[in-house]
Amino acid sequence: MKSFFKRFSLPVSLLVGVVSYLMFSQIEILEPIGDVAGPLFLDIMPVVLFTILYVTFCKIQIKEMKPRTWHFILQGIRIALSGFFVWLITLTSDADVKLLLEGMFICIICPTAAAAPVVTEKLGGSIGSLTIYTIIANVVTSVIIPLFFPMVEKSADIEFFAAVLMVLKNVTVVLVVPLVLALTSRKVIPSFTSWLAKKKDLGFYLWCVNLAIVSGVTMRNILLSTVSGHTLVLLIILPLFVTIALFAIGKAVGRPFGDSISAGQALGQKNTVVGIWLTISFLNPLAAVAPGAYVLWQNMVNAWQLWYKDKYGKLKW
């Protein structure tokens, strides 16, 4: 049983989240428990994420924490792809097509997930390199959001400096603080951080807890969506193709630099929680189904990569 969960931990976490939501929202006798437990789990997500990153950053190699060429190439690609979808959106007058394009756009423009280093470590990539990329990606996101969003939705009331501060606050609290704390701990209490670093899969399994919560929230958003059946299916399916494309592009860019694993996760693993919030706040809220579906697809890709590495010893791309 332990071996099975270790090998299939991501799909199991996704399934647990979905089934738990359905049980505590659809079975009448369990609904009161769900009403209490749901908000509680959402409240503990930031705490779990902070702990995950602290544990992961205790293992970071300082020498790897420097900007690399592929970091900036991927930022250019992300900006170009986002701009391309903005252009397509401005060309269409069909409401359903525009909704689908907005969903794809938000999946692309989302910054890298703060927890991406956790999976990168499991796959054999560089935690330090991806951490620096994630910081760069969030800074770039804070600039391009107020530039692109008003083109997507004319009514998007988003001030430039407000958007910058919003994203930078998120990356500081979620990413920079645990990083600084981990690096400080390595200097002040090296014996503790050395012990923590030996707990190889602790951060990963904590991340599985967060993933179960996120998958439950995603299922809730899908079931409560008011879009038509055909459009809803496309909002769920199209992010699969975006997911595969972003992972593939990232790996292709990182391969010449000997960092295909980190680059693939950098472009492919997205902070969809931020994406959903941005969509609901500034774009068409119905498009939030797309980044919600993306989190399921990206973790199916992650699950397949982890299975492949476990079976064959390493990724070949």
C-alpha positions in Angstrom: 0.0 0.0 0.0 2.8 2.4 0.9 4.6 1.6 -2.3 1.4 2.2 -4.3 0.8 5.6 -2.8 4.5 6.6 -3.3 4.3 5.7 -7.0 0.8 7.2 -7.6 0.7 9.9 -5.0 -0.4 12.7 -7.3 -3.4 11.0 -9.0 -4.4 9.6 -5.6 -4.3 13.1 -4.1 -6.4 14.5 -7.0 -8.9 11.7 -6.6 -9.1 12.2 -2.8 -9.8 15.9 -3.2 -12.6 15.3 -5.8 -14.3 12.5 -4.0 -14.1 14.3 -0.7 -15.8 17.4 -2.1 -18.5 15.3 -3.8 -19.1 13.4 -0.5 -19.3 16.4 1.7 -21.3 18.6 -0.7 -23.8 16.1 -2.2 -24.5 13.7 0.7 -27.0 15.5 2.8 -26.0 14.0 6.2 -22.3 15.1 5.5 -23.0 18.6 4.3 -22.8 20.3 7.8 -19.3 18.8 8.2 -18.3 20.0 4.7 -19.6 23.5 5.5 -17.2 23.6 8.5 -14.2 21.7 7.1 -14.2 23.4 3.7 -13.3 26.9 4.9 -10.9 25.4 7.5 -8.9 23.5 4.8 -8.8 26.7 2.6 -7.4 28.6 5.6 -4.6 26.1 6.3 -3.4 26.0 2.6 -1.0 29.0 3.0 0.4 27.5 6.1 1.0 24.1 4.5 2.5 25.8 1.4 4.8 27.9 3.6 6.0 24.7 5.4 6.5 22.9 2.1 8.7 25.6 0.7 10.7 26.0 4.0 11.5 22.2 4.0 12.4 22.3 0.3 14.6 25.4 0.6 16.6 23.8 3.4 18.1 21.6 0.7 18.8 24.3 -1.8 22.3 24.8 -3.3 23.3 28.4 -3.0 25.6 28.2 -6.1 22.6 27.3 -8.3 20.7 30.5 -7.3 21.7 32.7 -10.2 19.8 33.9 -13.3 20.4 31.8 -16.4 19.9 32.5 -20.1 16.9 30.1 -20.4 15.1 32.0 -17.6 14.8 35.1 -19.9 14.1 33.1 -23.0 11.1 31.5 -21.3 9.8 34.9 -20.1 10.0 36.2 -23.7 8.0 33.1 -24.9 5.4 33.5 -22.2 5.0 37.2 -23.0 4.8 36.5 -26.8 2.2 33.7 -26.3 0.1 35.9 -24.0 0.2 38.7 -26.5 -0.8 36.3 -29.3 -3.9 35.3 -27.4 -4.7 38.9 -26.5 -4.6 39.6 -30.3 -6.9 36.7 -31.0 -9.4 37.9 -28.4 -9.5 41.4 -29.9 -10.4 39.8 -33.3 -13.4 37.8 -32.2 -16.9 38.9 -31.6 -18.3 35.5 -30.6 -18.9 35.4 -26.8 -18.2 31.7 -26.4 -15.0 31.8 -28.5 -13.8 34.9 -26.5 -14.5 33.0 -23.2 -12.5 30.0 -24.4 -9.6 32.3 -25.5 -9.6 34.1 -22.2 -9.4 30.7 -20.4 -6.3 29.8 -22.5 -4.8 33.2 -22.0 -5.0 33.1 -18.2 -3.4 29.6 -18.2 -0.4 31.0 -20.1 0.0 34.3 -18.3 -0.1 32.7 -14.8 3.3 32.8 -13.0 5.1 29.6 -12.0 3.7 27.8 -9.0 5.6 28.5 -5.8 5.5 24.7 -5.1 7.2 23.9 -8.4 10.6 23.3 -6.8 9.1 20.4 -4.8 8.3 18.4 -8.0 11.5 19.6 -9.7 13.5 18.1 -6.8 11.7 14.8 -7.1 12.4 14.7 -10.9 16.1 15.5 -10.4 16.1 19.2 -11.5 17.6 22.2 -9.8 15.7 23.7 -6.9 17.9 26.8 -6.9 17.6 27.5 -10.6 13.8 27.1 -10.5 13.4 29.3 -7.4 15.2 32.2 -9.1 13.1 31.7 -12.2 9.9 31.7 -10.1 10.9 35.1 -8.6 11.6 36.5 -12.0 8.4 35.1 -13.4 6.3 36.7 -10.7 8.0 40.1 -11.2 7.4 39.9 -15.0 3.7 38.9 -14.3 3.3 42.0 -12.1 4.2 44.1 -15.1 2.4 42.4 -17.9 -1.0 41.9 -16.1 -1.9 45.6 -16.1 -0.7 45.9 -19.7 -2.7 43.0 -21.1 -5.8 42.8 -19.0 -7.5 46.0 -20.2 -7.0 44.7 -23.8 -8.8 41.5 -23.0 -11.7 43.1 -21.0 -12.3 46.8 -21.6 -14.0 47.0 -18.2 -11.0 45.6 -16.4 -10.3 48.2 -13.8 -6.7 47.4 -12.8 -4.1 50.0 -11.9 -0.5 49.4 -12.8 1.1 49.9 -9.4 -1.8 48.1 -7.6 -1.2 45.0 -9.8 2.6 45.2 -9.2 2.2 45.4 -5.4 -0.4 42.7 -5.4 1.8 40.1 -7.2 5.0 41.2 -5.4 3.2 40.8 -2.1 2.2 37.3 -3.0 5.7 36.3 -4.1 7.3 37.9 -1.0 5.0 36.2 1.5 4.8 32.8 -0.2 8.2 32.5 -1.7 10.8 34.9 -0.4 10.0 34.7 3.3 10.4 30.8 3.5 13.5 31.1 1.4 15.2 33.6 3.6 14.1 31.7 6.7 15.5 28.5 5.4 18.9 30.1 4.4 19.0 31.7 7.9 18.2 28.4 9.6 21.1 26.8 7.8 23.5 29.3 9.3 21.9 29.5 12.8 20.7 25.9 13.4 22.6 23.7 10.9 21.9 20.5 12.8 18.2 21.0 12.5 18.2 21.9 8.8 20.5 18.9 8.1 18.0 16.6 9.8 15.2 18.2 7.9 17.0 17.9 4.6 17.3 14.1 5.2 13.5 13.8 5.3 13.5 13.4 1.5 9.8 13.2 0.7 8.4 15.4 3.5 7.8 18.5 1.4 6.4 16.4 -1.4 3.8 14.6 0.7 2.8 17.9 2.3 2.3 19.2 -1.2 0.0 16.3 -1.9 -2.2 17.5 1.0 -2.5 21.0 -0.7 -3.1 19.3 -4.0 -6.1 17.4 -2.6 -7.6 20.7 -1.3 -7.0 22.4 -4.7 -8.6 19.6 -6.7 -11.7 19.7 -4.4 -12.0 23.5 -5.0 -11.6 22.9 -8.8 -14.4 20.3 -8.8 -16.6 22.8 -6.9 -15.9 25.5 -9.5 -16.7 23.2 -12.4 -20.0 22.0 -10.9 -21.1 25.5 -10.0 -20.2 26.9 -13.5 -23.2 28.4 -15.4 -21.7 28.1 -18.9 -23.3 25.8 -21.5 -22.4 22.1 -21.6 -20.4 22.3 -24.8 -18.4 25.4 -23.7 -17.8 23.9 -20.3 -16.3 20.7 -21.8 -14.0 22.9 -24.0 -12.9 24.9 -21.0 -11.9 21.7 -19.3 -10.3 19.9 -22.3 -8.4 22.8 -24.0 -6.2 23.4 -21.0 -4.8 19.9 -21.5 -3.3 21.0 -24.9 -2.0 24.2 -23.3 -0.4 22.1 -20.5 1.3 19.7 -22.9 2.5 22.6 -25.1 4.0 24.6 -22.2 5.8 21.7 -20.7 7.2 20.7 -24.1 8.3 24.2 -25.0 10.0 24.6 -21.6 11.9 21.3 -21.9 13.0 22.2 -25.5 14.3 25.5 -24.4 16.1 24.1 -21.3 17.7 21.1 -23.0 20.6 23.0 -24.7 21.5 24.4 -21.2 21.3 21.0 -19.5 18.3 22.0 -17.5 15.3 20.6 -19.4 13.6 19.3 -16.2 13.7 22.7 -14.4 12.7 24.6 -17.5 9.8 22.3 -18.2 8.4 22.7 -14.7 9.1 26.5 -14.9 6.9 27.1 -17.9 4.4 24.2 -17.4 3.6 24.2 -13.6 1.4 27.2 -13.0 0.1 29.1 -9.9 -3.5 28.5 -10.9 -4.8 29.8 -7.6 -3.6 33.3 -8.6 -4.9 32.7 -12.1 -8.4 31.9 -10.8 -8.4 34.9 -8.6 -7.3 37.2 -11.4 -9.9 35.8 -13.7 -12.8 36.3 -11.2 -11.6 39.8 -10.2 -10.8 41.3 -13.6 -11.8 39.1 -16.5 -14.9 37.0 -17.3 -15.4 35.0 -14.1 -16.8 32.1 -16.2 -13.3 31.6 -17.7 -12.0 30.6 -14.3 -12.9 27.0 -15.1 -9.9 26.8 -17.4 -7.1 27.5 -14.9 -9.0 25.2 -12.5 -8.9 22.4 -15.1 -5.2 23.3 -15.8 -4.2 22.4 -12.2 -5.6 18.9 -12.8 -3.9 18.4 -16.1 -0.5 19.8 -15.0 -0.5 17.4 -12.1 -1.4 14.5 -14.3 1.7 15.4 -16.4 3.7 15.6 -13.2 2.3 12.2 -12.1 3.4 10.6 -15.4 6.8 12.1 -15.2 7.3 10.9 -11.6 6.1 7.4 -12.7 8.5 7.4 -15.6 11.4 8.4 -13.4 10.5 5.8 -10.8 10.3 3.1 -13.4 13.4 4.0 -15.6 15.6 5.9 -13.1 15.6 9.2 -14.9 13.8 11.4 -17.5 15.4 11.3 -20.9 14.2 14.7 -22.0 
